[in-house]
Amino acid sequence: QVQLVESGGRLVQAGGSLRLSCAASGRTFSINTMGWFRQAPGKEREFVAAISANGGTTYYTDSVKGRFIISRDIAGNTAYLQMNSLKSEDMAIYYCAADRNALRYMDYRSRWNWGTWGQGTQVTVSS
């Protein structure tokens, strides 16, 4: 089993920055792809970003391109989401996800294709 724990969510002003972290524990050798999703009140959980095992490939949803950066540490067990120029529409619960499949083989935009999830961390953006 793999456990994911997110941290870093808090209240931030519009235009500000925030870095989320996702720490994996347990059978971390089984982790390949990691990613971030978010869910705003009354909305579906949506894809934000994904990163390959070695960090060499990343994908983003269009609304965060140029503002958010996903990364992971050398060991590959911690993922980060650097969020800059935050907007009110970025306000949501952010969830970390991980899967044993390689990014290039995944339909990463679908939440149903990810095997492990964290509990989420709240990001609140004040305007």
FIKOLZA-1660 file (N, C-alpha, C; in steps of 0.1 Angstrom, whole numbers, plus 5000, padded with zeros to 4 digits):
% residues 127
   i   px   py   pz ch aa at
   1 5008 4988 5000  A  Q  N
   1 5000 5000 5000  A  Q CA
   1 5009 5012 5000  A  Q  C
   2 5004 5023 4993  A  V  N
   2 5010 5036 4993  A  V CA
   2 5001 5046 5000  A  V  C
   3 5007 5054 5008  A  Q  N
   3 4999 5065 5014  A  Q CA
   3 5005 5078 5009  A  Q  C
   4 4996 5088 5007  A  L  N
   4 5000 5101 5002  A  L CA
   4 4994 5111 5012  A  L  C
   5 5003 5120 5016  A  V  N
   5 4999 5131 5025  A  V CA
   5 5002 5145 5019  A  V  C
   6 4992 5153 5017  A  E  N
   6 4994 5166 5011  A  E CA
   6 4996 5176 5022  A  E  C
   7 5003 5187 5019  A  S  N
   7 5005 5198 5029  A  S CA
   7 5007 5211 5021  A  S  C
   8 5006 5222 5028  A  G  N
   8 5009 5235 5022  A  G CA
   8 4997 5243 5018  A  G  C
   9 4985 5238 5019  A  G  N
   9 4974 5246 5015  A  G CA
   9 4971 5256 5026  A  G  C
  10 4967 5268 5022  A  R  N
  10 4963 5279 5032  A  R CA
  10 4956 5290 5024  A  R  C
  11 4953 5300 5032  A  L  N
  11 4947 5312 5026  A  L CA
  11 4958 5321 5020  A  L  C
  12 4956 5325 5008  A  V  N
  12 4966 5334 5001  A  V CA
  12 4958 5344 4993  A  V  C
  13 4964 5356 4991  A  Q  N
  13 4958 5366 4983  A  Q CA
  13 4959 5364 4968  A  Q  C
  14 4950 5368 4961  A  A  N
  14 4951 5367 4946  A  A CA
  14 4964 5374 4942  A  A  C
  15 4970 5367 4932  A  G  N
  15 4983 5371 4928  A  G CA
  15 4995 5366 4935  A  G  C
  16 4992 5359 4946  A  G  N
  16 5003 5354 4955  A  G CA
  16 5007 5340 4950  A  G  C
  17 5016 5334 4958  A  S  N
  17 5022 5321 4954  A  S CA
  17 5020 5311 4966  A  S  C
  18 5020 5299 4963  A  L  N
  18 5019 5288 4973  A  L CA
  18 5026 5276 4967  A  L  C
  19 5032 5268 4976  A  R  N
  19 5038 5255 4972  A  R CA
  19 5031 5244 4980  A  R  C
  20 5025 5235 4973  A  L  N
  20 5020 5223 4979  A  L CA
  20 5030 5211 4978  A  L  C
  21 5029 5203 4988  A  S  N
  21 5038 5191 4989  A  S CA
  21 5030 5179 4990  A  S  C
  22 5035 5168 4985  A  C  N
  22 5028 5155 4986  A  C CA
  22 5039 5144 4990  A  C  C
  23 5038 5139 5002  A  A  N
  23 5048 5129 5006  A  A CA
  23 5042 5115 5006  A  A  C
  24 5049 5107 4999  A  A  N
  24 5045 5093 4998  A  A CA
  24 5052 5084 5008  A  A  C
  25 5045 5074 5013  A  S  N
  25 5051 5064 5022  A  S CA
  25 5045 5051 5019  A  S  C
  26 5051 5041 5025  A  G  N
  26 5047 5027 5023  A  G CA
  26 5055 5021 5012  A  G  C
  27 5048 5014 5002  A  R  N
  27 5054 5007 4991  A  R CA
  27 5057 5017 4980  A  R  C
  28 5066 5026 4983  A  T  N
  28 5069 5037 4974  A  T CA
  28 5076 5032 4961  A  T  C
  29 5082 5021 4961  A  F  N
  29 5089 5015 4949  A  F CA
  29 5079 5013 4938  A  F  C
  30 5066 5012 4942  A  S  N
  30 5056 5009 4932  A  S CA
  30 5050 5022 4925  A  S  C
  31 5055 5033 4930  A  I  N
  31 5050 5046 4924  A  I CA
  31 5057 5049 4911  A  I  C
  32 5050 5053 4901  A  N  N
  32 5056 5057 4889  A  N CA
  32 5052 5071 4886  A  N  C
  33 5040 5074 4882  A  T  N
  33 5035 5087 4879  A  T CA
  33 5029 5093 4891  A  T  C
  34 5031 5106 4892  A  M  N
  34 5024 5114 4903  A  M CA
  34 5017 5126 4896  A  M  C
  35 5007 5131 4903  A  G  N
  35 4999 5142 4898  A  G CA
  35 4991 5149 4908  A  G  C
  36 4985 5160 4904  A  W  N
  36 4977 5168 4912  A  W CA
  36 4963 5170 4905  A  W  C
  37 4953 5169 4913  A  F  N
  37 4939 5173 4909  A  F CA
  37 4934 5183 4918  A  F  C
  38 4923 5189 4915  A  R  N
  38 4916 5198 4924  A  R CA
  38 4901 5197 4923  A  R  C
  39 4894 5201 4933  A  Q  N
  39 4880 5200 4933  A  Q CA
  39 4874 5212 4940  A  Q  C
  40 4867 5221 4933  A  A  N
  40 4860 5232 4939  A  A CA
  40 4846 5228 4943  A  A  C
  41 4840 5236 4952  A  P  N
  41 4827 5232 4957  A  P CA
  41 4817 5231 4946  A  P  C
  42 4809 5220 4945  A  G  N
  42 4799 5218 4935  A  G CA
  42 4804 5214 4921  A  G  C
  43 4817 5212 4920  A  K  N
  43 4823 5208 4907  A  K CA
  43 4830 5195 4908  A  K  C
  44 4832 5189 4896  A  E  N
  44 4839 5177 4895  A  E CA
  44 4854 5178 4899  A  E  C
  45 4860 5168 4903  A  R  N
  45 4875 5168 4905  A  R CA
  45 4881 5168 4891  A  R  C
  46 4891 5178 4890  A  E  N
  46 4897 5180 4877  A  E CA
  46 4912 5179 4877  A  E  C
  47 4917 5175 4866  A  F  N
  47 4932 5173 4865  A  F CA
  47 4938 5187 4865  A  F  C
  48 4950 5187 4872  A  V  N
  48 4958 5200 4872  A  V CA
  48 4972 5197 4865  A  V  C
  49 4979 5187 4870  A  A  N
  49 4992 5185 4865  A  A CA
  49 4997 5171 4868  A  A  C
  50 5006 5166 4859  A  A  N
  50 5011 5152 4861  A  A CA
  50 5026 5152 4858  A  A  C
  51 5034 5143 4864  A  I  N
  51 5048 5143 4862  A  I CA
  51 5052 5128 4861  A  I  C
  52 5062 5125 4852  A  S  N
  52 5067 5112 4850  A  S CA
  52 5076 5108 4862  A  S  C
  53 5080 5095 4862  A  A  N
  53 5088 5090 4872  A  A CA
  53 5101 5097 4874  A  A  C
  54 5108 5101 4863  A  N  N
  54 5121 5108 4864  A  N CA
  54 5120 5123 4863  A  N  C
  55 5107 5128 4863  A  G  N
  55 5105 5142 4863  A  G CA
  55 5107 5148 4849  A  G  C
  56 5110 5140 4839  A  G  N
  56 5114 5146 4826  A  G CA
  56 5102 5150 4818  A  G  C
  57 5090 5145 4821  A  T  N
  57 5078 5148 4813  A  T CA
  57 5067 5154 4823  A  T  C
  58 5062 5165 4819  A  T  N
  58 5051 5171 4827  A  T CA
  58 5039 5175 4818  A  T  C
  59 5027 5175 4823  A  Y  N
  59 5016 5179 4816  A  Y CA
  59 5007 5188 4825  A  Y  C
  60 5001 5198 4820  A  Y  N
  60 4992 5207 4827  A  Y CA
  60 4979 5209 4820  A  Y  C
  61 4969 5212 4828  A  T  N
  61 4957 5217 4823  A  T CA
  61 4959 5231 4818  A  T  C
  62 4952 5235 4807  A  D  N
  62 4954 5248 4801  A  D CA
  62 4953 5260 4810  A  D  C
  63 4944 5259 4820  A  S  N
  63 4942 5271 4828  A  S CA
  63 4953 5274 4838  A  S  C
  64 4963 5264 4840  A  V  N
  64 4974 5267 4849  A  V CA
  64 4987 5268 4842  A  V  C
  65 4988 5265 4829  A  K  N
  65 5000 5266 4822  A  K CA
  65 5006 5280 4823  A  K  C
  66 5019 5280 4826  A  G  N
  66 5027 5292 4828  A  G CA
  66 5026 5298 4842  A  G  C
  67 5017 5292 4850  A  R  N
  67 5016 5297 4864  A  R CA
  67 5020 5286 4874  A  R  C
  68 5017 5274 4871  A  F  N
  68 5019 5263 4880  A  F CA
  68 5031 5254 4875  A  F  C
  69 5039 5249 4884  A  I  N
  69 5050 5240 4881  A  I CA
  69 5049 5227 4890  A  I  C
  70 5049 5216 4884  A  I  N
  70 5049 5203 4891  A  I CA
  70 5063 5198 4891  A  I  C
  71 5068 5192 4902  A  S  N
  71 5081 5187 4903  A  S CA
  71 5081 5175 4913  A  S  C
  72 5092 5168 4914  A  R  N
  72 5093 5158 4924  A  R CA
  72 5108 5156 4928  A  R  C
  73 5110 5151 4940  A  D  N
  73 5124 5150 4945  A  D CA
  73 5131 5139 4938  A  D  C
  74 5144 5138 4940  A  I  N
  74 5152 5129 4933  A  I CA
  74 5148 5114 4936  A  I  C
  75 5144 5112 4949  A  A  N
  75 5140 5098 4953  A  A CA
  75 5126 5095 4946  A  A  C
  76 5119 5106 4942  A  G  N
  76 5107 5104 4936  A  G CA
  76 5095 5101 4945  A  G  C
  77 5097 5103 4958  A  N  N
  77 5087 5100 4967  A  N CA
  77 5079 5112 4972  A  N  C
  78 5083 5124 4968  A  T  N
  78 5077 5136 4972  A  T CA
  78 5074 5144 4959  A  T  C
  79 5062 5149 4957  A  A  N
  79 5058 5157 4946  A  A CA
  79 5055 5171 4951  A  A  C
  80 5057 5181 4943  A  Y  N
  80 5054 5195 4946  A  Y CA
  80 5045 5201 4935  A  Y  C
  81 5038 5211 4940  A  L  N
  81 5031 5219 4930  A  L CA
  81 5033 5234 4934  A  L  C
  82 5041 5241 4926  A  Q  N
  82 5044 5255 4928  A  Q CA
  82 5033 5262 4921  A  Q  C
  83 5026 5270 4928  A  M  N
  83 5014 5278 4922  A  M CA
  83 5017 5293 4923  A  M  C
  84 5018 5299 4912  A  N  N
  84 5021 5314 4911  A  N CA
  84 5009 5321 4905  A  N  C
  85 5009 5334 4907  A  S  N
  85 4998 5342 4902  A  S CA
  85 4984 5336 4904  A  S  C
  86 4982 5333 4917  A  L  N
  86 4970 5326 4920  A  L CA
  86 4957 5335 4917  A  L  C
  87 4947 5328 4913  A  K  N
  87 4934 5335 4910  A  K CA
  87 4923 5329 4918  A  K  C
  88 4912 5336 4919  A  S  N
  88 4901 5331 4927  A  S CA
  88 4896 5318 4922  A  S  C
  89 4897 5316 4909  A  E  N
  89 4892 5303 4903  A  E CA
  89 4902 5291 4906  A  E  C
  90 4913 5294 4912  A  D  N
  90 4922 5283 4916  A  D CA
  90 4918 5278 4930  A  D  C
  91 4909 5284 4937  A  M  N
  91 4905 5280 4950  A  M CA
  91 4898 5267 4949  A  M  C
  92 4903 5257 4957  A  A  N
  92 4898 5243 4957  A  A CA
  92 4905 5235 4967  A  A  C
  93 4900 5223 4969  A  I  N
  93 4908 5213 4976  A  I CA
  93 4917 5206 4966  A  I  C
  94 4930 5206 4969  A  Y  N
  94 4940 5200 4959  A  Y CA
  94 4943 5186 4964  A  Y  C
  95 4942 5176 4955  A  Y  N
  95 4945 5163 4958  A  Y CA
  95 4958 5158 4951  A  Y  C
  96 4966 5151 4958  A  C  N
  96 4977 5144 4952  A  C CA
  96 4973 5130 4948  A  C  C
  97 4978 5126 4936  A  A  N
  97 4975 5112 4931  A  A CA
  97 4988 5106 4927  A  A  C
  98 4988 5092 4927  A  A  N
  98 5000 5085 4923  A  A CA
  98 4995 5072 4916  A  A  C
  99 5003 5067 4907  A  D  N
  99 4999 5054 4900  A  D CA
  99 5012 5047 4896  A  D  C
 100 5010 5034 4895  A  R  N
 100 5021 5025 4892  A  R CA
 100 5025 5025 4877  A  R  C
 101 5015 5030 4869  A  N  N
 101 5018 5030 4854  A  N CA
 101 5026 5042 4850  A  N  C
 102 5033 5041 4840  A  A  N
 102 5041 5052 4834  A  A CA
 102 5032 5062 4828  A  A  C
 103 5036 5075 4829  A  L  N
 103 5028 5086 4824  A  L CA
 103 5024 5084 4809  A  L  C
 104 5034 5079 4801  A  R  N
 104 5031 5078 4787  A  R CA
 104 5021 5068 4783  A  R  C
 105 5017 5059 4793  A  Y  N
 105 5007 5049 4790  A  Y CA
 105 4994 5052 4797  A  Y  C
 106 4993 5064 4803  A  M  N
 106 4981 5067 4811  A  M CA
 106 4972 5077 4804  A  M  C
 107 4959 5076 4806  A  D  N
 107 4950 5086 4803  A  D CA
 107 4949 5095 4816  A  D  C
 108 4960 5103 4818  A  Y  N
 108 4962 5109 4831  A  Y CA
 108 4951 5120 4834  A  Y  C
 109 4944 5125 4825  A  R  N
 109 4934 5135 4828  A  R CA
 109 4922 5130 4835  A  R  C
 110 4920 5117 4834  A  S  N
 110 4908 5111 4841  A  S CA
 110 4912 5107 4855  A  S  C
 111 4904 5111 4864  A  R  N
 111 4906 5107 4878  A  R CA
 111 4905 5092 4881  A  R  C
 112 4898 5086 4872  A  W  N
 112 4895 5072 4874  A  W CA
 112 4907 5063 4871  A  W  C
 113 4917 5069 4865  A  N  N
 113 4929 5061 4861  A  N CA
 113 4940 5062 4871  A  N  C
 114 4938 5068 4882  A  W  N
 114 4948 5069 4892  A  W CA
 114 4945 5060 4904  A  W  C
 115 4956 5053 4908  A  G  N
 115 4953 5042 4918  A  G CA
 115 4953 5047 4933  A  G  C
 116 4960 5057 4936  A  T  N
 116 4962 5062 4950  A  T CA
 116 4960 5077 4951  A  T  C
 117 4953 5080 4962  A  W  N
 117 4949 5094 4965  A  W CA
 117 4953 5098 4979  A  W  C
 118 4956 5111 4980  A  G  N
 118 4957 5117 4993  A  G CA
 118 4944 5122 4998  A  G  C
 119 4944 5128 5010  A  Q  N
 119 4932 5133 5016  A  Q CA
 119 4928 5147 5011  A  Q  C
 120 4938 5154 5006  A  G  N
 120 4935 5168 5001  A  G CA
 120 4940 5179 5010  A  G  C
 121 4943 5190 5004  A  T  N
 121 4947 5202 5012  A  T CA
 121 4939 5214 5006  A  T  C
 122 4934 5222 5015  A  Q  N
 122 4925 5233 5010  A  Q CA
 122 4934 5245 5006  A  Q  C
 123 4931 5251 4994  A  V  N
 123 4937 5263 4990  A  V CA
 123 4926 5273 4988  A  V  C
 124 4928 5284 4996  A  T  N
 124 4918 5295 4995  A  T CA
 124 4924 5307 4990  A  T  C
 125 4918 5314 4980  A  V  N
 125 4924 5325 4974  A  V CA
 125 4914 5337 4976  A  V  C
 126 4919 5347 4983  A  S  N
 126 4911 5359 4986  A  S CA
 126 4913 5370 4975  A  S  C
 127 4903 5376 4971  A  S  N
 127 4904 5387 4961  A  S CA
 127 4904 5400 4967  A  S  C
% end
